[in-house]
């Protein structure tokens, strides 16, 4: 029986999703700076990392792949 091995951290986000995550990250970061809310900045980090990597662990767990 042949098993299919997937590449770890293979991109699963489309270009549009990556751009939207960057905009959300920038918006949350600016808002955190204006409001002096470091916790809001911490919430922006997942958007940053998923946007940079092009990989979302939630999509991976659900088997969703929008990368073409």
DOLO-106549 format. One record per atom (N, C-alpha, C, O): residue number from 1; residue in three letters; atom name; z, x, y. Coordinates in steps of 0.02 Angstrom, whole numbers. Each point is the difference from the previous one (the first is absolute). Layout:
{i=NUM&aa=ala&at=CA&zz=Z&xx=X&yy=Y}
...
END
This chain:
{i=1&aa=unk&at=N&zz=0&xx=42&yy=-58}
{i=1&aa=unk&at=CA&zz=0&xx=-42&yy=58}
{i=1&aa=unk&at=C&zz=0&xx=44&yy=62}
{i=1&aa=unk&at=O&zz=41&xx=46&yy=6}
{i=2&aa=unk&at=N&zz=-86&xx=-59&yy=39}
{i=2&aa=unk&at=CA&zz=-6&xx=41&yy=60}
{i=2&aa=unk&at=C&zz=39&xx=-32&yy=57}
{i=2&aa=unk&at=O&zz=-9&xx=-59&yy=15}
{i=3&aa=unk&at=N&zz=51&xx=99&yy=17}
{i=3&aa=unk&at=CA&zz=39&xx=-26&yy=57}
{i=3&aa=unk&at=C&zz=-33&xx=23&yy=64}
{i=3&aa=unk&at=O&zz=-26&xx=56&yy=4}
{i=4&aa=unk&at=N&zz=27&xx=-99&yy=45}
{i=4&aa=unk&at=CA&zz=-29&xx=17&yy=65}
{i=4&aa=unk&at=C&zz=56&xx=26&yy=45}
{i=4&aa=unk&at=O&zz=49&xx=-34&yy=12}
{i=5&aa=unk&at=N&zz=-58&xx=95&yy=11}
{i=5&aa=unk&at=CA&zz=50&xx=29&yy=44}
{i=5&aa=unk&at=C&zz=-24&xx=-6&yy=72}
{i=5&aa=unk&at=O&zz=-57&xx=18&yy=16}
{i=6&aa=unk&at=N&zz=100&xx=-43&yy=26}
{i=6&aa=unk&at=CA&zz=-16&xx=-7&yy=70}
{i=6&aa=unk&at=C&zz=25&xx=61&yy=39}
{i=6&aa=unk&at=O&zz=51&xx=30&yy=-18}
{i=7&aa=unk&at=N&zz=-87&xx=-14&yy=69}
{i=7&aa=unk&at=CA&zz=21&xx=56&yy=43}
{i=7&aa=unk&at=C&zz=61&xx=-21&yy=40}
{i=7&aa=unk&at=O&zz=-1&xx=-54&yy=30}
{i=8&aa=unk&at=N&zz=53&xx=95&yy=-29}
{i=8&aa=unk&at=CA&zz=59&xx=-20&yy=39}
{i=8&aa=unk&at=C&zz=-16&xx=-1&yy=75}
{i=8&aa=unk&at=O&zz=-36&xx=43&yy=26}
{i=9&aa=unk&at=N&zz=61&xx=-92&yy=7}
{i=9&aa=unk&at=CA&zz=-10&xx=-10&yy=72}
{i=9&aa=unk&at=C&zz=-73&xx=-8&yy=19}
{i=9&aa=unk&at=O&zz=-21&xx=20&yy=54}
{i=10&aa=unk&at=N&zz=-18&xx=-49&yy=-99}
{i=10&aa=unk&at=CA&zz=-70&xx=-14&yy=16}
{i=10&aa=unk&at=C&zz=-2&xx=-54&yy=54}
{i=10&aa=unk&at=O&zz=38&xx=-49&yy=-4}
{i=11&aa=unk&at=N&zz=-81&xx=56&yy=54}
{i=11&aa=unk&at=CA&zz=-1&xx=-49&yy=55}
{i=11&aa=unk&at=C&zz=-12&xx=-71&yy=-25}
{i=11&aa=unk&at=O&zz=-43&xx=-11&yy=-43}
{i=12&aa=unk&at=N&zz=81&xx=-36&yy=69}
{i=12&aa=unk&at=CA&zz=-9&xx=-70&yy=-18}
{i=12&aa=unk&at=C&zz=-3&xx=-45&yy=62}
{i=12&aa=unk&at=O&zz=4&xx=-61&yy=-7}
{i=13&aa=unk&at=N&zz=-11&xx=91&yy=67}
{i=13&aa=unk&at=CA&zz=-6&xx=-39&yy=61}
{i=13&aa=unk&at=C&zz=-71&xx=7&yy=29}
{i=13&aa=unk&at=O&zz=-31&xx=53&yy=-6}
{i=14&aa=unk&at=N&zz=7&xx=-107&yy=35}
{i=14&aa=unk&at=CA&zz=-64&xx=4&yy=33}
{i=14&aa=unk&at=C&zz=8&xx=33&yy=69}
{i=14&aa=unk&at=O&zz=56&xx=7&yy=24}
{i=15&aa=unk&at=N&zz=-111&xx=12&yy=5}
{i=15&aa=unk&at=CA&zz=2&xx=32&yy=66}
{i=15&aa=unk&at=C&zz=32&xx=-46&yy=52}
{i=15&aa=unk&at=O&zz=39&xx=22&yy=42}
{i=16&aa=unk&at=N&zz=-55&xx=-86&yy=-45}
{i=16&aa=unk&at=CA&zz=28&xx=-49&yy=46}
{i=16&aa=unk&at=C&zz=75&xx=-4&yy=-7}
{i=16&aa=unk&at=O&zz=36&xx=-3&yy=51}
{i=17&aa=unk&at=N&zz=-11&xx=3&yy=-112}
{i=17&aa=unk&at=CA&zz=73&xx=-3&yy=-11}
{i=17&aa=unk&at=C&zz=34&xx=63&yy=26}
{i=17&aa=unk&at=O&zz=55&xx=-4&yy=28}
{i=18&aa=unk&at=N&zz=-87&xx=61&yy=-36}
{i=18&aa=unk&at=CA&zz=29&xx=62&yy=25}
{i=18&aa=unk&at=C&zz=5&xx=-2&yy=76}
{i=18&aa=unk&at=O&zz=51&xx=19&yy=28}
{i=19&aa=unk&at=N&zz=-104&xx=-41&yy=5}
{i=19&aa=unk&at=CA&zz=0&xx=-5&yy=73}
{i=19&aa=unk&at=C&zz=53&xx=-49&yy=24}
{i=19&aa=unk&at=O&zz=36&xx=15&yy=48}
{i=20&aa=unk&at=N&zz=-30&xx=-72&yy=-81}
{i=20&aa=unk&at=CA&zz=51&xx=-49&yy=19}
{i=20&aa=unk&at=C&zz=71&xx=27&yy=-9}
{i=20&aa=unk&at=O&zz=44&xx=-13&yy=41}
{i=21&aa=unk&at=N&zz=-33&xx=51&yy=-93}
{i=21&aa=unk&at=CA&zz=66&xx=30&yy=-11}
{i=21&aa=unk&at=C&zz=16&xx=52&yy=54}
{i=21&aa=unk&at=O&zz=58&xx=6&yy=21}
{i=22&aa=unk&at=N&zz=-108&xx=30&yy=2}
{i=22&aa=unk&at=CA&zz=11&xx=48&yy=54}
{i=22&aa=unk&at=C&zz=16&xx=-36&yy=65}
{i=22&aa=unk&at=O&zz=45&xx=21&yy=36}
{i=23&aa=unk&at=N&zz=-80&xx=-75&yy=-22}
{i=23&aa=unk&at=CA&zz=15&xx=-39&yy=60}
{i=23&aa=unk&at=C&zz=71&xx=-30&yy=-3}
{i=23&aa=unk&at=O&zz=36&xx=0&yy=50}
{i=24&aa=unk&at=N&zz=-16&xx=-25&yy=-109}
{i=24&aa=unk&at=CA&zz=67&xx=-27&yy=-7}
{i=24&aa=unk&at=C&zz=52&xx=54&yy=9}
{i=24&aa=unk&at=O&zz=52&xx=-11&yy=32}
{i=25&aa=unk&at=N&zz=-65&xx=70&yy=-59}
{i=25&aa=unk&at=CA&zz=46&xx=56&yy=6}
{i=25&aa=unk&at=C&zz=7&xx=21&yy=73}
{i=25&aa=unk&at=O&zz=56&xx=12&yy=24}
{i=26&aa=unk&at=N&zz=-113&xx=-8&yy=12}
{i=26&aa=unk&at=CA&zz=3&xx=21&yy=70}
{i=26&aa=unk&at=C&zz=37&xx=-53&yy=42}
{i=26&aa=unk&at=O&zz=40&xx=17&yy=43}
{i=27&aa=unk&at=N&zz=-54&xx=-80&yy=-56}
{i=27&aa=unk&at=CA&zz=34&xx=-54&yy=36}
{i=27&aa=unk&at=C&zz=75&xx=1&yy=-11}
{i=27&aa=unk&at=O&zz=39&xx=-7&yy=47}
{i=28&aa=unk&at=N&zz=-19&xx=15&yy=-110}
{i=28&aa=unk&at=CA&zz=72&xx=2&yy=-15}
{i=28&aa=unk&at=C&zz=32&xx=62&yy=29}
{i=28&aa=unk&at=O&zz=57&xx=-3&yy=24}
{i=29&aa=unk&at=N&zz=-92&xx=60&yy=-25}
{i=29&aa=unk&at=CA&zz=27&xx=61&yy=29}
{i=29&aa=unk&at=C&zz=9&xx=-5&yy=75}
{i=29&aa=unk&at=O&zz=51&xx=22&yy=27}
{i=30&aa=unk&at=N&zz=-100&xx=-51&yy=7}
{i=30&aa=unk&at=CA&zz=6&xx=-9&yy=73}
{i=30&aa=unk&at=C&zz=56&xx=-48&yy=16}
{i=30&aa=unk&at=O&zz=39&xx=13&yy=46}
{i=31&aa=unk&at=N&zz=-36&xx=-68&yy=-82}
{i=31&aa=unk&at=CA&zz=53&xx=-49&yy=11}
{i=31&aa=unk&at=C&zz=69&xx=31&yy=-13}
{i=31&aa=unk&at=O&zz=47&xx=-14&yy=37}
{i=32&aa=unk&at=N&zz=-42&xx=55&yy=-88}
{i=32&aa=unk&at=CA&zz=64&xx=33&yy=-15}
{i=32&aa=unk&at=C&zz=19&xx=47&yy=56}
{i=32&aa=unk&at=O&zz=59&xx=5&yy=17}
{i=33&aa=unk&at=N&zz=-107&xx=30&yy=12}
{i=33&aa=unk&at=CA&zz=15&xx=45&yy=56}
{i=33&aa=unk&at=C&zz=21&xx=-38&yy=62}
{i=33&aa=unk&at=O&zz=47&xx=21&yy=35}
{i=34&aa=unk&at=N&zz=-80&xx=-77&yy=-20}
{i=34&aa=unk&at=CA&zz=17&xx=-39&yy=59}
{i=34&aa=unk&at=C&zz=68&xx=-32&yy=-8}
{i=34&aa=unk&at=O&zz=39&xx=-3&yy=48}
{i=35&aa=unk&at=N&zz=-24&xx=-22&yy=-108}
{i=35&aa=unk&at=CA&zz=64&xx=-34&yy=-12}
{i=35&aa=unk&at=C&zz=56&xx=46&yy=-21}
{i=35&aa=unk&at=O&zz=57&xx=-21&yy=-10}
{i=36&aa=unk&at=N&zz=-73&xx=86&yy=2}
{i=36&aa=unk&at=CA&zz=49&xx=49&yy=-24}
{i=36&aa=unk&at=C&zz=31&xx=-23&yy=-66}
{i=36&aa=unk&at=O&zz=61&xx=-1&yy=-8}
{i=37&aa=unk&at=N&zz=-105&xx=-18&yy=-39}
{i=37&aa=unk&at=CA&zz=22&xx=-26&yy=-65}
{i=37&aa=unk&at=C&zz=-25&xx=45&yy=-56}
{i=37&aa=unk&at=O&zz=-55&xx=-8&yy=-25}
{i=38&aa=unk&at=N&zz=97&xx=57&yy=4}
{i=38&aa=unk&at=CA&zz=-21&xx=45&yy=-52}
{i=38&aa=unk&at=C&zz=-13&xx=-34&yy=-68}
{i=38&aa=unk&at=O&zz=-40&xx=24&yy=-39}
{i=39&aa=unk&at=N&zz=74&xx=-80&yy=26}
{i=39&aa=unk&at=CA&zz=-12&xx=-36&yy=-62}
{i=39&aa=unk&at=C&zz=-71&xx=-28&yy=-3}
{i=39&aa=unk&at=O&zz=-30&xx=-3&yy=-54}
{i=40&aa=unk&at=N&zz=5&xx=-17&yy=111}
{i=40&aa=unk&at=CA&zz=-69&xx=-25&yy=2}
{i=40&aa=unk&at=C&zz=-49&xx=57&yy=-14}
{i=40&aa=unk&at=O&zz=-52&xx=-10&yy=-30}
{i=41&aa=unk&at=N&zz=70&xx=69&yy=52}
{i=41&aa=unk&at=CA&zz=-42&xx=59&yy=-14}
{i=41&aa=unk&at=C&zz=-1&xx=14&yy=-75}
{i=41&aa=unk&at=O&zz=-52&xx=19&yy=-28}
{i=42&aa=unk&at=N&zz=109&xx=-28&yy=-6}
{i=42&aa=unk&at=CA&zz=2&xx=10&yy=-72}
{i=42&aa=unk&at=C&zz=-45&xx=-51&yy=-36}
{i=42&aa=unk&at=O&zz=-29&xx=16&yy=-52}
{i=43&aa=unk&at=N&zz=23&xx=-75&yy=79}
{i=43&aa=unk&at=CA&zz=-44&xx=-50&yy=-30}
{i=43&aa=unk&at=C&zz=-74&xx=17&yy=10}
{i=43&aa=unk&at=O&zz=-42&xx=-25&yy=-37}
{i=44&aa=unk&at=N&zz=27&xx=67&yy=85}
{i=44&aa=unk&at=CA&zz=-70&xx=19&yy=13}
{i=44&aa=unk&at=C&zz=-23&xx=55&yy=-49}
{i=44&aa=unk&at=O&zz=-60&xx=7&yy=-10}
{i=45&aa=unk&at=N&zz=106&xx=30&yy=-19}
{i=45&aa=unk&at=CA&zz=-19&xx=55&yy=-45}
{i=45&aa=unk&at=C&zz=-41&xx=-22&yy=-61}
{i=45&aa=unk&at=O&zz=-48&xx=34&yy=-17}
{i=46&aa=unk&at=N&zz=66&xx=-89&yy=-17}
{i=46&aa=unk&at=CA&zz=-42&xx=-20&yy=-57}
{i=46&aa=unk&at=C&zz=-72&xx=-15&yy=20}
{i=46&aa=unk&at=O&zz=-47&xx=16&yy=-38}
{i=47&aa=unk&at=N&zz=36&xx=-45&yy=96}
{i=47&aa=unk&at=CA&zz=-68&xx=-12&yy=24}
{i=47&aa=unk&at=C&zz=-36&xx=66&yy=12}
{i=47&aa=unk&at=O&zz=-60&xx=6&yy=-13}
{i=48&aa=unk&at=N&zz=96&xx=43&yy=39}
{i=48&aa=unk&at=CA&zz=-29&xx=66&yy=13}
{i=48&aa=unk&at=C&zz=-22&xx=33&yy=-66}
{i=48&aa=unk&at=O&zz=-57&xx=23&yy=-6}
{i=49&aa=unk&at=N&zz=103&xx=-21&yy=-42}
{i=49&aa=unk&at=CA&zz=-15&xx=35&yy=-63}
{i=49&aa=unk&at=C&zz=-54&xx=-35&yy=-40}
{i=49&aa=unk&at=O&zz=-44&xx=33&yy=-29}
{i=50&aa=unk&at=N&zz=46&xx=-100&yy=26}
{i=50&aa=unk&at=CA&zz=-53&xx=-35&yy=-38}
{i=50&aa=unk&at=C&zz=-67&xx=6&yy=35}
{i=50&aa=unk&at=O&zz=-52&xx=3&yy=-33}
{i=51&aa=unk&at=N&zz=52&xx=0&yy=99}
{i=51&aa=unk&at=CA&zz=-62&xx=8&yy=37}
{i=51&aa=unk&at=C&zz=-29&xx=70&yy=-9}
{i=51&aa=unk&at=O&zz=-61&xx=7&yy=-9}
{i=52&aa=unk&at=N&zz=103&xx=44&yy=10}
{i=52&aa=unk&at=CA&zz=-23&xx=68&yy=-8}
{i=52&aa=unk&at=C&zz=-26&xx=12&yy=-72}
{i=52&aa=unk&at=O&zz=-52&xx=31&yy=-10}
{i=53&aa=unk&at=N&zz=89&xx=-57&yy=-39}
{i=53&aa=unk&at=CA&zz=-20&xx=11&yy=-70}
{i=53&aa=unk&at=C&zz=-56&xx=-45&yy=-22}
{i=53&aa=unk&at=O&zz=-38&xx=17&yy=-46}
{i=54&aa=unk&at=N&zz=31&xx=-76&yy=78}
{i=54&aa=unk&at=CA&zz=-49&xx=-49&yy=-23}
{i=54&aa=unk&at=C&zz=22&xx=-33&yy=-66}
{i=54&aa=unk&at=O&zz=-41&xx=-28&yy=-36}
{i=55&aa=unk&at=N&zz=105&xx=34&yy=22}
{i=55&aa=unk&at=CA&zz=28&xx=-24&yy=-63}
{i=55&aa=unk&at=C&zz=63&xx=-40&yy=14}
{i=55&aa=unk&at=O&zz=44&xx=22&yy=36}
{i=56&aa=unk&at=N&zz=-40&xx=-81&yy=-66}
{i=56&aa=unk&at=CA&zz=59&xx=-43&yy=8}
{i=56&aa=unk&at=C&zz=33&xx=-10&yy=-68}
{i=56&aa=unk&at=O&zz=-32&xx=-23&yy=-47}
{i=57&aa=unk&at=N&zz=96&xx=40&yy=41}
{i=57&aa=unk&at=CA&zz=34&xx=-8&yy=-64}
{i=57&aa=unk&at=C&zz=6&xx=-73&yy=-22}
{i=57&aa=unk&at=O&zz=1&xx=-14&yy=-60}
{i=58&aa=unk&at=N&zz=4&xx=-32&yy=107}
{i=58&aa=unk&at=CA&zz=4&xx=-71&yy=-17}
{i=58&aa=unk&at=C&zz=-67&xx=-22&yy=-31}
{i=58&aa=unk&at=O&zz=0&xx=-35&yy=-50}
{i=59&aa=unk&at=N&zz=-55&xx=55&yy=80}
{i=59&aa=unk&at=CA&zz=-66&xx=-16&yy=-28}
{i=59&aa=unk&at=C&zz=-7&xx=30&yy=-70}
{i=59&aa=unk&at=O&zz=-28&xx=-31&yy=-45}
{i=60&aa=unk&at=N&zz=52&xx=92&yy=38}
{i=60&aa=unk&at=CA&zz=-4&xx=34&yy=-65}
{i=60&aa=unk&at=C&zz=38&xx=-39&yy=-54}
{i=60&aa=unk&at=O&zz=-24&xx=-10&yy=-55}
{i=61&aa=unk&at=N&zz=84&xx=-13&yy=73}
{i=61&aa=unk&at=CA&zz=41&xx=-37&yy=-48}
{i=61&aa=unk&at=C&zz=-31&xx=-68&yy=-19}
{i=61&aa=unk&at=O&zz=6&xx=-23&yy=-56}
{i=62&aa=unk&at=N&zz=-41&xx=-7&yy=105}
{i=62&aa=unk&at=CA&zz=-31&xx=-65&yy=-13}
{i=62&aa=unk&at=C&zz=-71&xx=6&yy=-27}
{i=62&aa=unk&at=O&zz=-31&xx=-50&yy=-18}
{i=63&aa=unk&at=N&zz=6&xx=111&yy=14}
{i=63&aa=unk&at=CA&zz=-68&xx=11&yy=-26}
{i=63&aa=unk&at=C&zz=-55&xx=-18&yy=49}
{i=63&aa=unk&at=O&zz=-56&xx=-15&yy=-21}
{i=64&aa=unk&at=N&zz=71&xx=15&yy=85}
{i=64&aa=unk&at=CA&zz=-50&xx=-16&yy=51}
{i=64&aa=unk&at=C&zz=-33&xx=63&yy=24}
{i=64&aa=unk&at=O&zz=33&xx=51&yy=11}
{i=65&aa=unk&at=N&zz=-99&xx=-53&yy=-4}
{i=65&aa=unk&at=CA&zz=-37&xx=58&yy=24}
{i=65&aa=unk&at=C&zz=-57&xx=-24&yy=45}
{i=65&aa=unk&at=O&zz=-48&xx=-31&yy=-23}
{i=66&aa=unk&at=N&zz=54&xx=45&yy=88}
{i=66&aa=unk&at=CA&zz=-51&xx=-19&yy=48}
{i=66&aa=unk&at=C&zz=-45&xx=58&yy=20}
{i=66&aa=unk&at=O&zz=-46&xx=-8&yy=40}
{i=67&aa=unk&at=N&zz=59&xx=67&yy=-68}
{i=67&aa=unk&at=CA&zz=-39&xx=59&yy=16}
{i=67&aa=unk&at=C&zz=-69&xx=-5&yy=-32}
{i=67&aa=unk&at=O&zz=-5&xx=-15&yy=-60}
{i=68&aa=unk&at=N&zz=-45&xx=27&yy=98}
{i=68&aa=unk&at=CA&zz=-69&xx=-4&yy=-27}
{i=68&aa=unk&at=C&zz=-27&xx=70&yy=-13}
{i=68&aa=unk&at=O&zz=-57&xx=7&yy=-22}
END
